[in-house]
Amino acid sequence: MVYVVTDACVDVQDRSCVEECPVDCIYEGDRMMYIHPDECVDCGRCEPACPVMSIFHEEDLPAEATRFAEINAEFFADLGSPGGARKVGRTGSDHPAAVPPGGGS
């Protein structure tokens, strides 16, 4: 995994990162975005585009957010590697450990 989306994205989903991603590897869950670990090419364009500073290079994850490297990877266990988020659209689900239970905004 190269870049990782953390919990600051929950219920924000600004999508600025998606517009910057040249390989379409940022997928939309129900309440947050996820970066596909096998599709990301480590370009770094998503990180400065995020208005809530939710995206970090895996090596720069804050200590309290390190679990999100695994969460981002596990999100794709059932989805696999479809080769682009636009093909999939909004998935309608999230990793259970990524978002707090209950509503949204």
ABEGO torsion letter per residue (X at the ends): XABBBBAAABGAGAGAAAAABAAGABBBBAABBBBBAAABAGAGAAAAABAAGABBBAAABBAAAAAAAAAAAAAAAAAEBAGEAAAAEBAGBBBAAABBBEBBX
